[in-house]
Amino acid sequence: MKITIIGTGYVGLVTGACLAELGNDVFCLDVDQSKIDILNNGGIPIHEPGLAEIVARNRAAGRIKFSTDVAASVAHGDIQFIAVGTPPDEDGSADLQYVVAAARNIGRHANGFKVVVDKSTVPVGTADRVRAAIAAELEARSSTVKFSVVSNPEFLKEGAAVEDFMRPDRIVIGCDDTAEGQQAHALMKSLYAPFNRNHERTFWMDVRSAEFTKYAANAMLATRISFMNELANLADRVGADIEAVRHGIGSDPRIGYSFLYAGCGYGGSCFPKDVQALERTARDFGQDLLILRAVEAVNNKQKHVLGKKIVARFGEDLAGKHFAIWGLAFKPNTDDMREASSRVLIGELVKRGASVAVYDPVAMPEAKRVLALDFAAEPAALQRVRFAESPTDALQSADALAIVTEWKAFRSPDFEQVKRQLKEPVIFDGRNLFEPAAMAEAGFEYHGIGRSVLTKV
Ligand SMILES: NC(=O)c1ccc[n+]([C@@H]2O[C@H](COP(=O)([O-])OP(=O)(O)OC[C@H]3O[C@@H](n4cnc5c(N)ncnc54)[C@H](O)[C@@H]3O)[C@@H](O)[C@H]2O)c1
C-alpha cells in the first residue's frame, strides 16, 4: 500500500519504518530539513533500539523515502498518517497548529480519495477540526475529492518503540459510519492485517472513543506512578519499604505489578502533556478532573524529591559541593530529554551553588542542547555542569552520586570503585536500583525513594 507519514519524529519514523518493513511503499515528510538530510545521508536523528537497521534495510530496498516536498507527499499516499507533535499550549491544552497545518496541506494538494489518519495524540473532537481544515482547502479550489478522517492513536513506548509497533498489545482505530468511513475501514483493515495474524488485536470504535482511549491510557499509567510516589514519600516518613509494599499489592491480579515503581517522577513527551490536555478538555466541557489534577501536582513535586533529600543531607547552601549525576534521559533506551527529571535536579543543585558532573549512555548531545536552553538566562551557571566521559569519570571527587535514569549500565556498578571515586560513599537513588541492606553492607549511605525501613526482618 502507498503510505505517507507526515512528521518524521519518534512516532512518524517508527511507524514509517515498520510499515515499510511489512512491504508498504512509504513516503516520510518533515518540515525539518536537517532531519530529512540526516535520514537521506543514512543517519537516524533519534536513538531507538533496532530502528537504524530497519530504516537502512528499507531505504536500500526503495520502500521508504524521506522528503520535505509537501505536494509529492500528498500525491504519494492513499493513507496519510498525521504524526506531528502536539505540544502543550500555555493553558495546558494540546497545541494543534501542526496537526491543522498538516491537514490543510492535504486539502491543498489531494488529487484523489485519501484516508487521513490522526496518529498524533489529539483531544477528543480533533478529527472534526482536521476534517474541517481539509474541507475548507478543497472548497477553496472547488475540488470534489473525497476523504475520510480516522483516529488511530499510537501506544508505542520510547526505548521499545519498534518492538511495540511490530507486536502491539492492541490497535485502536476509530472510523465514522459514512460511505467514506467504510472505505477507510477497509483500507485500514488491510494495512493492519499482518499484525492480526496470530489473533485479532484491533479494536474498532467511533472516532471520539478512539481519541479518548489514548488519553485514558496515559492518564491511568501516570496515575499509578503518582499514586506510588505519594505512598513512597509516606513510607519514608513511617519507616516502611515501598518495594515490599509493591510486591505485596502487585501480587493481586486486580492490581498487577506494572507501573508501580516509585521514583523521582515521570517525564517524557507524553504523560505530562497528555494528563494536562485531558484535564483541559474536561474543563472545556465543564468538568474538573480531580484525580488527574492531583496526579500532575504529585508528579511536579516528585521531580524535586532527590533535590530535597540532597538538601536534607548537605544543607540549603550547596556552594562548593559537587555531585555526580547518572542518567539524563527521561527513561532508559532513549535520548529524549523532554520533561526529564534530571533537568529539575540539575537546575536545583546548580541554583544552590553546587557543581555537577553528568553522564548518560546516549543522551549527552541532547542534554547539551536542552541544558543550554534551560540555562539560557544564566549561562554562567552552565559552567558548573560538566559533561562527563563515562559513569566513572562523573564520580571523580563528587560528594555524592545521584541516579536519575534506570539505565541497565548503572545496575551493577563496581561498588568498590564507586566508593574510591566519591569523596563520601553517599548515593541518592531516584529509581530504587539497589537494595538498601546490601548497600549498607557495602559501606554506602543509601537514600532511595520510600525505602527508609526501620526494622530488619
Ligand atoms: N514519543 C512517543 O513516545 C509517543 C508515543 C505515542 C504517541 N505520541 C504522540 O505522537 C505525536 C508525535 O510525537 P513525537 O514524539 O513523534 O514528536 P516529534 O517531535 O519527535 O516529531 C514530530 C515531527 O513532526 C514534524 N512536523 C511538524 N509539523 C509538520 C508538518 N506540518 N508537516 C510535516 N512535519 C511536521 C516536526 O518537525 C517533527 O520532526 C504527538 O502527538 C505525541 O503525543 C508520542
The ligand as a Gaussian input file, in Angstrom:
#p B3LYP/6-31G(d) Opt

LIG

0 1
 N        7.048000       9.911000      21.527000
 C        6.243000       8.974000      21.985000
 O        6.643000       8.083000      22.729000
 C        4.799000       8.972000      21.591000
 C        4.032000       7.823000      21.815000
 C        2.693000       7.823000      21.440000
 C        2.132000       8.959000      20.880000
 N        2.898000      10.080000      20.700000
 C        2.278000      11.253000      20.074000
 O        2.669000      11.290000      18.708000
 C        2.815000      12.635000      18.274000
 C        4.217000      12.868000      17.759000
 O        5.117000      12.694000      18.812000
 P        6.692000      12.547000      18.567000
 O        7.289000      12.222000      19.883000
 O        6.902000      11.643000      17.414000
 O        7.050000      14.057000      18.151000
 P        8.397000      14.611000      17.485000
 O        8.519000      15.987000      17.944000
 O        9.500000      13.637000      17.702000
 O        8.080000      14.586000      15.913000
 C        7.154000      15.432000      15.290000
 C        7.717000      15.781000      13.910000
 O        6.716000      16.457000      13.149000
 C        7.369000      17.432000      12.325000
 N        6.352000      18.372000      11.826000
 C        5.741000      19.376000      12.491000
 N        4.834000      19.977000      11.684000
 C        4.873000      19.342000      10.493000
 C        4.164000      19.488000       9.271000
 N        3.200000      20.409000       9.116000
 N        4.491000      18.672000       8.247000
 C        5.434000      17.737000       8.389000
 N        6.137000      17.535000       9.521000
 C        5.856000      18.330000      10.565000
 C        8.427000      18.001000      13.241000
 O        9.435000      18.653000      12.536000
 C        8.916000      16.729000      13.964000
 O       10.000000      16.132000      13.274000
 C        2.445000      13.500000      19.478000
 O        1.092000      13.827000      19.415000
 C        2.703000      12.568000      20.647000
 O        1.921000      12.901000      21.764000
 C        4.215000      10.097000      21.022000

